[in-house]
Amino acid sequence: MAEAARRRGGNRSDDRRSGERRSADQLFDRELDHLPAEARWREWMHRVEATIFAASEPVGRELLARIVGKNCSIDLLIDDIREELRGRPYDLVAVAGGFRHLTRPAYADAIRAAVGRNERTGDLTQSEVLVLMCVAYFQPITRAELSSFFGKEISRDLIGHLRGAGLIASGPRSPTPGAPYTYVTTKEFLLEFGLDTLRDLPDFEALEDAGLLSKEKLLAGDIPAGIVNGEEGAEDADVENQLF
């Protein structure tokens, strides 16, 4: 009975908090109809930029829609904010399904000199980077398929290191005998390499056609400088243009 009472009390507390949030939500003026159109747009821009600046993770459109008018275009707001940030050392970019402030690649060296290298990707070996690239392009993929691709066994320790870094995770089981787990990249992978979605990965066939990358080069360990050497800069450096 004591446990039941505790649960009832907890439910009442949750209901009260939900009611308080709804009340605050009703008091918050999204539409700003009392303002002239230009001032209203400017205030929406400020709200969006402040929210993204304060967040520790990329902020999605559905969250930003809570602080602006119902007919306001988030994409147009973002475009205007980015226009105002031209010439600044940071930008507002789409990454991992949301928006985030990131410093520009030109300032990666200065940031690295001040705060050091990114520990997560800076600690990857060339073999781990090669395997990560293959997972990114050919996921979901099993460890046996990775081993077949490289012509040598990919160790569990190597996979474990990439998993421990949060860059890959277990995917669906393969339909092959034994139903082994496959591996896929994670949201952390997108964050780490400044990608909004996996569609932002450079087109593998286009890289091959341009002579910049090929399966033969991968197998030989011949990859562009910057992937292994940690050119990605510091935590908030935009690395999209420096990878692959």
Secondary structure, DSSP 8 states (H G I E B T S, - for coil): -HHHHHHHHHHHHHHHHHHHHHHHHHHS-SS-TTS-HHHHHHHHHHHHHHHHHH-SS-B-HHHHGGGS-TT--HHHHHHHHHHHTTTSSEEEEEETTEEEEEE-GGGHHHHHHHH---HHHHT--HHHHHHHHHHHHH-SEEHHHHHHHHTS---HHHHHHHHHTTSEEEEEE-SSTT--EEEEE-HHHHHHTT-SSGGGS--HHHHHHTTS--HHHHHTT---TTTTTTTT-STTB--GGG--
